[in-house]
């Protein structure tokens, strides 16, 4: 091949390469244009979706109002659940209160200024018809928590005139309740006190005899014609109940209407029936039995 032929071949290759490049550029540009067009179309589609979601101003208002209502309802629901749980916890605390003897039922009585405590207790006694012992839990509200009333405060609310030395000798472990021998029988009230010092409590109880029957006249509804019991030497007598020395108060017809007994050197019981004394003593013995 001569020099002229080589030159012609070189020009052909050069022209072919240039045309190929031009085609490639056109093709690339077309692709780019298509990409731009598709991107623009996608942008418009997305904007349309956002606009349809956003809706009209009225829809926005209802969405806002619905959100507020949902939040308020949720808050009320949470508050209700919390309050109910708190009440359940309080009830569980009341049910788990350690008592001197076992009981079958519990009645909660709050000390307040609206109603006399004696009146509340008498109402429970008159309405209780179930056999067994009902524990009357006396409490006061302290920062929305039920707090058992101390013995000294109990005496004050019941307007009992016991000697101060006697009250100081008692612990804050006490129990007020009712005993019903059989269903539909009349319930009998009892007050079970615990002492920290037997000697002081025993001496104080003897001194309290001067006003004990008068103090218990209303709450126990003692059977007497006297509006205010006057004490004389013949009114208090010694008897034996379940082999225990017991003091009994007699009315004007020499009928026993009130008893108090030191069941042991720790427990003092005030009651108005022998059956109540026997039941409380029996439950106290069972409670104090220690497993082997």
C-alpha positions as CSV (number, residue, x, y, z in Angstrom):
1,X,0.0,0.0,0.0
2,X,1.3,3.3,-1.1
3,X,1.5,6.5,1.0
4,X,-1.7,7.9,-0.6
5,X,-3.8,4.9,0.5
6,X,-2.5,5.2,4.1
7,X,-3.5,8.8,4.2
8,X,-7.1,8.0,3.0
9,X,-7.5,5.2,5.6
10,X,-6.5,7.6,8.4
11,X,-9.0,10.2,7.3
12,X,-11.8,7.6,7.2
13,X,-11.1,6.5,10.8
14,X,-11.0,10.0,12.0
15,X,-14.3,10.9,10.4
16,X,-15.9,7.7,11.9
17,X,-14.6,8.5,15.3
18,X,-16.0,12.0,15.2
19,X,-19.4,10.9,14.1
20,X,-19.5,8.3,16.9
21,X,-18.7,10.9,19.5
22,X,-21.4,13.2,18.1
23,X,-23.9,10.3,18.4
24,X,-22.9,9.5,21.9
25,X,-23.2,13.1,22.9
26,X,-26.7,13.4,21.4
27,X,-27.7,10.2,23.1
28,X,-26.4,11.3,26.5
29,X,-28.1,14.6,26.2
30,X,-31.4,12.9,25.4
31,X,-31.0,10.8,28.5
32,X,-30.2,13.8,30.6
33,X,-33.3,15.6,29.3
34,X,-35.4,12.7,30.1
35,X,-34.0,12.5,33.6
36,X,-34.7,16.2,34.1
37,X,-38.2,15.8,32.8
38,X,-38.9,12.7,35.0
39,X,-37.5,14.5,38.1
40,X,-39.7,17.5,37.4
41,X,-42.7,15.3,37.0
42,X,-41.9,13.5,40.3
43,X,-41.6,16.8,42.0
44,X,-45.0,17.9,40.9
45,X,-46.5,14.5,41.9
46,X,-45.1,14.8,45.4
47,X,-46.3,18.4,45.8
48,X,-49.8,17.2,44.8
49,X,-49.7,14.4,47.4
50,X,-48.6,16.9,50.1
51,X,-51.4,19.3,49.1
52,X,-54.0,16.5,49.2
53,X,-52.8,15.5,52.7
54,X,-52.8,19.0,54.0
55,X,-56.4,19.6,52.9
56,X,-58.4,22.7,53.3
57,X,-58.2,25.1,56.3
58,X,-61.4,23.6,57.7
59,X,-59.9,20.1,57.6
60,X,-56.8,21.4,59.4
61,X,-59.1,22.9,62.1
62,X,-60.9,19.6,62.6
63,X,-57.6,17.7,62.7
64,X,-56.4,20.2,65.4
65,X,-59.6,19.9,67.4
66,X,-59.5,16.2,67.2
67,X,-56.0,16.1,68.5
68,X,-56.9,18.3,71.4
69,X,-59.8,16.1,72.3
70,X,-57.7,13.0,72.1
71,X,-55.1,14.5,74.4
72,X,-57.8,15.5,76.9
73,X,-59.5,12.1,76.9
74,X,-56.1,10.4,77.3
75,X,-55.2,12.7,80.2
76,X,-58.5,12.0,81.9
77,X,-58.1,8.2,81.4
78,X,-54.6,8.3,82.8
79,X,-55.8,10.3,85.8
80,X,-58.7,7.9,86.4
81,X,-56.3,4.9,86.3
82,X,-53.9,6.6,88.7
83,X,-56.6,7.5,91.2
84,X,-58.2,4.0,91.0
85,X,-54.8,2.4,91.6
86,X,-54.2,4.7,94.6
87,X,-57.6,3.8,96.1
88,X,-56.9,0.1,95.5
89,X,-53.5,0.5,97.2
90,X,-55.2,2.3,100.2
91,X,-57.8,-0.5,100.4
92,X,-55.0,-3.1,100.4
93,X,-53.2,-1.3,103.2
94,X,-56.4,-1.2,105.2
95,X,-57.0,-4.9,104.6
96,X,-53.4,-5.7,105.7
97,X,-53.5,-3.8,108.9
98,X,-52.3,-6.0,111.7
99,X,-55.0,-6.5,114.3
100,X,-55.0,-7.9,117.8
101,X,-57.4,-10.7,116.9
102,X,-58.7,-12.0,113.6
103,X,-61.9,-10.6,112.0
104,X,-64.4,-11.5,109.4
105,X,-65.2,-8.1,107.9
106,X,-63.9,-4.6,108.1
107,X,-65.7,-1.3,108.1
108,X,-63.8,2.0,107.5
109,X,-64.8,5.0,109.6
110,X,-63.2,8.4,109.0
111,X,-62.9,11.0,111.8
112,X,-64.4,14.2,110.6
113,X,-66.0,17.4,111.9
114,X,-69.3,16.7,110.1
115,X,-70.4,13.7,112.2
116,X,-69.7,12.5,115.8
117,X,-67.5,9.4,115.9
118,X,-69.8,7.8,118.5
119,X,-72.8,8.3,116.2
120,X,-70.9,6.6,113.3
121,X,-69.9,3.6,115.5
122,X,-73.4,3.2,116.8
123,X,-74.8,3.2,113.2
124,X,-72.4,0.3,112.3
125,X,-73.4,-1.7,115.3
126,X,-77.1,-1.3,114.6
127,X,-76.8,-2.3,110.9
128,X,-74.4,-5.2,111.2
129,X,-76.3,-8.5,111.0
130,X,-73.6,-10.9,109.8
131,X,-72.2,-13.5,112.2
132,X,-68.7,-13.1,113.3
133,X,-66.4,-10.1,114.2
134,X,-66.4,-6.9,112.2
135,X,-63.3,-4.7,112.6
136,X,-64.1,-1.0,112.7
137,X,-61.0,0.7,111.2
138,X,-60.9,4.3,112.5
139,X,-58.7,6.6,110.4
140,X,-58.1,10.2,109.4
141,X,-57.0,11.6,106.0
142,X,-53.4,12.9,106.0
143,X,-52.3,14.1,102.6
144,X,-54.8,11.8,100.9
145,X,-53.5,8.8,102.9
146,X,-55.5,6.9,105.4
147,X,-53.7,7.1,108.8
148,X,-54.9,5.1,111.8
149,X,-56.0,7.3,114.7
150,X,-53.7,7.1,117.8
151,X,-55.2,5.9,121.0
152,X,-55.0,9.3,122.7
153,X,-56.9,10.9,119.8
154,X,-59.4,8.1,119.9
155,X,-60.2,8.8,123.5
156,X,-60.5,12.5,122.8
157,X,-62.9,11.9,119.9
158,X,-65.0,9.5,121.9
159,X,-64.9,12.1,124.8
160,X,-63.7,9.4,127.3
161,X,-62.6,10.8,130.7
162,X,-60.1,8.1,131.5
163,X,-57.1,9.3,133.7
164,X,-54.3,10.6,131.7
165,X,-51.9,8.1,133.4
166,X,-54.1,5.3,132.1
167,X,-54.1,6.7,128.5
168,X,-50.4,7.1,128.5
169,X,-49.9,3.5,129.6
170,X,-51.7,2.3,126.5
171,X,-50.1,1.5,123.1
172,X,-51.5,2.6,119.8
173,X,-52.5,-0.9,119.1
174,X,-56.2,-1.2,119.8
175,X,-59.2,-2.7,118.1
176,X,-62.8,-1.5,118.1
177,X,-65.3,-4.0,116.6
178,X,-68.6,-5.8,116.8
179,X,-69.5,-9.4,117.6
180,X,-72.6,-11.0,116.2
181,X,-73.2,-14.5,117.5
182,X,-75.5,-15.7,114.7
183,X,-76.9,-14.1,111.5
184,X,-79.6,-11.5,112.2
185,X,-78.7,-11.4,115.9
186,X,-78.1,-8.0,117.5
187,X,-74.4,-7.0,117.3
188,X,-72.4,-6.3,120.4
189,X,-69.7,-3.6,120.5
190,X,-66.3,-4.2,122.1
191,X,-63.2,-2.1,122.7
192,X,-59.9,-4.0,122.9
193,X,-56.9,-2.0,124.2
194,X,-53.3,-3.0,124.6
195,X,-51.1,-1.7,127.4
196,X,-47.4,-1.0,127.6
197,X,-47.4,-1.0,131.4
198,X,-49.8,-3.4,133.1
199,X,-49.4,-1.9,136.6
200,X,-50.3,1.6,135.5
201,X,-53.1,0.4,133.3
202,X,-54.6,-1.7,136.1
203,X,-54.5,1.1,138.6
204,X,-55.8,3.6,136.0
205,X,-58.7,1.2,135.1
206,X,-59.7,1.1,138.8
207,X,-59.7,4.9,138.9
208,X,-61.6,5.1,135.7
209,X,-64.4,3.1,137.2
210,X,-65.7,6.4,138.6
211,X,-66.7,7.5,135.1
212,X,-66.3,4.4,132.9
213,X,-69.9,3.4,132.8
214,X,-71.0,7.0,132.2
215,X,-68.4,7.3,129.4
216,X,-69.8,4.2,127.8
217,X,-73.4,4.9,128.3
218,X,-74.1,6.4,124.9
219,X,-71.7,4.4,122.6
220,X,-72.8,1.0,124.2
221,X,-76.4,2.1,124.7
222,X,-76.4,0.7,128.2
223,X,-79.7,-0.5,129.5
224,X,-80.3,1.9,132.4
225,X,-82.9,4.5,133.3
226,X,-80.3,7.0,134.3
227,X,-79.4,9.8,131.9
228,X,-76.1,10.1,133.6
229,X,-74.9,7.1,135.7
230,X,-74.1,7.9,139.2
231,X,-71.4,5.7,140.8
232,X,-71.7,4.1,144.2
233,X,-70.0,1.2,145.9
234,X,-72.5,-1.4,144.9
235,X,-72.4,-0.8,141.1
236,X,-69.1,-2.6,140.2
237,X,-68.7,-6.2,141.1
238,X,-66.1,-9.0,140.6
239,X,-67.1,-12.1,138.7
240,X,-65.3,-14.9,136.9
241,X,-65.5,-15.3,133.1
242,X,-63.6,-18.2,131.5
243,X,-61.5,-18.4,134.7
244,X,-60.6,-14.8,134.5
245,X,-61.3,-12.0,137.1
246,X,-63.8,-9.7,135.5
247,X,-65.3,-6.4,136.6
248,X,-69.0,-5.9,135.9
249,X,-71.2,-2.9,136.2
250,X,-74.8,-3.3,137.4
251,X,-77.7,-1.1,136.6
252,X,-80.4,0.1,139.1
253,X,-82.1,-3.4,138.7
254,X,-78.8,-5.1,139.5
255,X,-78.5,-6.4,135.9
256,X,-75.0,-6.6,134.4
257,X,-74.7,-4.1,131.5
258,X,-70.9,-3.4,131.1
259,X,-67.7,-5.5,131.7
260,X,-64.0,-4.9,131.6
261,X,-61.4,-7.6,131.9
262,X,-57.6,-7.9,131.7
263,X,-57.4,-11.0,129.5
264,X,-53.7,-11.0,130.2
265,X,-51.1,-8.4,131.2
266,X,-51.2,-6.9,127.7
267,X,-54.8,-6.9,126.7
268,X,-57.8,-5.0,128.2
269,X,-61.3,-5.7,126.9
270,X,-64.4,-3.5,127.4
271,X,-67.6,-5.2,126.3
272,X,-71.3,-5.4,127.2
273,X,-71.9,-9.2,126.9
274,X,-70.2,-12.4,128.2
275,X,-70.5,-14.0,124.8
276,X,-68.4,-11.2,123.3
277,X,-65.8,-11.7,126.0
278,X,-65.6,-15.4,125.4
279,X,-65.3,-15.0,121.6
280,X,-62.5,-12.3,121.9
281,X,-60.6,-14.4,124.4
282,X,-60.8,-17.5,122.1
283,X,-59.6,-15.5,119.1
284,X,-56.8,-14.0,121.1
285,X,-55.6,-17.4,122.3
286,X,-55.6,-18.7,118.7
287,X,-53.7,-15.6,117.4
288,X,-51.0,-16.0,120.1
289,X,-50.5,-19.7,119.4
290,X,-47.1,-20.1,117.8
291,X,-46.5,-22.8,115.2
292,X,-44.1,-25.6,116.2
